[in-house]
Amino acid sequence: MVTFGIRRPRPLSSLRARTTGRVKRSIKRAVVPGYGRPGTGWVRDPRRAAHNAVHRRTTIGVGDLLRRLLK
């Protein structure tokens, strides 16, 4: 299912994404091969990667809307 339009803001997910520690990411990069490298999603799960690519291009976030309006 592909959605179109405005994405619903999820404050908890946004907070978690912003507060994931730099140390935690650096450790995962050192331990997990392919972590954080672009294009690995297409290798691991092509169907999900295709869905995410379409979703990013066909929807817009509230923050993106505000940036465009205030520009």
N, C-alpha and C positions, 0 to 999 in steps of 0.2 A: 504494500500500500504506500503510495507516494502522496504526500501532503503538499498543499499549495497555500500561500498566504503568510500570515504572521504566526511565529512560534510563540507558544505560551511561556512566559517567564517562570523559571523554577528557581527560587532564591536559594534553596538548600543545595541544589546541584551546582549552582553558580559559586556559592561560597566554598564548597568542597573543591571545585576545580581551581579556585584562586588560592587556596591555602594548602594545597599539596606541597610539601616541603621540597626545596631545592636539593637537600641532602638525600631524601628518599628517591627522587628521580635520578640523581647521579649514581646511587647504589644500584638501582634497577638497570641503568644503562651498562654498568660494569658487569652485572651478573647475568642478565637476560640478553641473549644475542638477538639483535634486531629491534630491541625496545627503543621507541622514540625515533626511529628512522622512517622517512617518508616512503610510501609505497609498500610497506610490509603488510598492510591490511588486504591488499589485492592478492597477496600470496596466501595468507592465512584463511581468509573467508571472502572470496570474490563477490558473492551475492550481497553480503552485508556492505562491502566497500562500494559496490555500485549503487545500492540504495542510499547510502550516506552521501555519495557524491551528488546524486540527483536531488536529495533533500536539501543540501546546502545551497544548490543553485535555484531551487524553486520556492524557498521560504525566506523570510526576513525576520530578524529579531527586533525586539522593542528598542534595544540600544542602537541598532543600526538605523531605525526610523528616527530616533531622537537626534542622532548625529546628522542625518540628512536634513532634518527640519531646521536645526540650529546653525547649519553651515552658512 
